[in-house]
């Protein structure tokens, strides 16, 4: 078993990621839109309830990752895991949409704190020749948990109740918290003096690293496209291609399956051949693919598109994350992944908003073409920027 060959610590990390993101997805999709609607929310408030957790990430990921560089990964991971495990128990007592949104903002701290810190933790224990596959494998395990969470959530809502579903999410989160508590204390250091000073220095050092910022901005342009795609492919498929909801779900299902299978393979390939050429190839591929989406007018072609799109986007979850590690000194892994995650989230959040204006002003076709062109432009600029990796043995 490949995961086991990386050691017990990595196995515990993957197990924690599986249960925690399983729990998170179970409390997120599809339950939140339905729960908000049951509380009398308008469509705008439903959207805000869904997006609230991502908004938290924009503000929390960078400081969380930076703090993990100072006080140690395990402490910060435990804090993140506590948000995963405890927040679901708050949902059943919600009495209004405003309170639901506040709890979503609180729950968003789970992934905002845990995400960049776990990437830094894996980067700590992986050597530079296996970073891609280890980060890719973790991302796939995490993704499987998210997929199962969404599936179980739909089943429980249909046959049980909102309250039972949230409680189930909480207990699954507790299993993930237990695995985090079992992680070694290897990185707990007595560096808590002058915490604020070190925190500011860490952020400044990473923010001044043009390689990290430019790579993060490039990935954000890809996530801008992903956000637009996720928001408007279902409407395009329904209104233009004229297919049913279950067929749209199948397109996303095949896309997700392809992504999960490809992440470790892409990561491993990048360990052997280098990160930037693979990232550039994927970005060029994705910019062309999204622009051509407007030509697809059948369910069968959408299925093929889902496979190809899943293959292209899998690079972001494995190769790009490993590249950020390559560009950073180990003592700043947390800050680097926090910066990457923050810029990443901004791109993903802006995508649906901009796409909505483009669809309203022009059409689905022009929206897909224009978001593809912006990705192509950023990719060309990224290709011309010379990036050197950090060599630390």
PEGICOR-V503703 format. One record per run of one state. SS is the DSSP state (H for helix, E for strand, L for the rest). FROM is the first residue (numbers start at 1). TO is the last residue. If there is no record, write none. Layout:
BEGIN
SS:FROM:TO
SS:FROM:TO
END
This chain:
BEGIN
L:1:1
H:2:5
L:6:7
H:8:26
L:27:30
H:31:38
L:39:42
H:43:71
L:72:72
H:73:91
L:92:96
H:97:125
L:126:130
H:131:159
L:160:161
H:162:181
L:182:194
H:195:207
L:208:209
H:210:241
L:242:244
H:245:273
L:274:275
H:276:295
L:296:298
H:299:326
L:327:329
H:330:361
L:362:363
H:364:384
L:385:393
END
